[in-house]
Amino acid sequence: MQQPATSAKTAERFQDVGEQMAGLGVSIGKMFGMPCLKAKGKSFAGLWGDAMVFKLSGDALASALTLNGAALFDPMGGRTMKEWVVVPAAHARRWRELAGASLASVAG
């Protein structure tokens, strides 16, 4: 899986989301070489080029997919990850909210 280039501004926004969530037991790590947010060893969001990806389900997934440019995550081409959605940097103001919904979905 080839990670697309990430701008410094997008990387900073990702870092900010991770820092804002640190009090919830969230740490920044890696998943398959992709920078990601983890809680209790489970990845729930990641940085993919100039976008973030979030593991979502139900209404949260459906809502995220309505954002302009958002799509199901397909890092290898031809094998879509049905619970992961890519949300471009144009919606960076929503990333913290989406990360919260993603954390809730993996927390159970």
N, C-alpha and C positions, 0 to 999 in steps of 0.2 A: 504494500500500500504506500503510495507516494504522497506525502503530505504536501499540499499546495503552499506556496509562499504566503507568509503572514506579515502584514504591515506592522510597524512598531506601535501604531495607535491601537490596532486591534489586539495585539499582545498585551498592551497596557490595560485595555478594557477587560480582558479575560482575567488578568491578575487582580484587578479591582474587585471583580465579582467573587473570586476566591477569597480575597482578604475580607470582604464584607460578610462572608459566610463562615469564616474561621470560628466564630463563637458557637456555631452549630455543629462543631466537630468535623468540619470540612477541611480537607487538605488538598494541595495541588500535587499531582503525581503524573504518571504516564500510563497509557493504555495503548498497546501496539505501536509505541513510538509517538503517539499523539498526546500533547499536554491535556490533562483532564482534571476534573474535580472528583474527589472521592470522599465517601463517608463510610466508616467501618469496613474499609477495604473494597467497597463497591463503587465502580465508576458510574456517574450519573450525568455528566456533561463533559464536553471537550472542546478544544480549539481546533478548527479545521480551516486553514487558510484565513480568509477574512470573514469567517463565520464561526458561530458556536453551534455545537450539536447537543441535543438534549434527549434523554430517554424519558418519554412521556407515554401516557395511555389515556383512553377515554376522551372526555371533553377537552382536557388540556392539549392532547395531541391534535384533535380536530381544530381547535382554536389556533394553535401554532401554525398549522398548515394553511390557514387563511391569510397569513402575512405575506405580502408581496415578496416573491423570490424564495420563500421557504419551500422545502421539499423533503421527502424521505431521504435519509442518508444512504448513499450508495458509494462507499469509498473505493470499491474495486471494479465498478462498472458491471452491471448485470446481476447484482446480488443485493437488492435493497434490504436494509435493516428496518423492519416494519414498525418498531417502537422508537426509532431514533429519527429526529427531525433536524435538518440543517436550517439555521436562522441567520441570514446575512447581517453584516455589520450595520446596514441601514436601519436595523431594529435593535441596535445595541442598548437603547434605553429600556427594552423589555427583557434583556438577558437575565438580570437579577431575579425578576419575577418568574421567568421560565425555569431558571436554575432552582428556585424554591419549589416549584411544582414537580420538577424532576427529582429532587431530593425526597420529596414526600412519596413519590411513586416507588422509589427503590427502598424506602424505609418501611413500606408496607401498609 
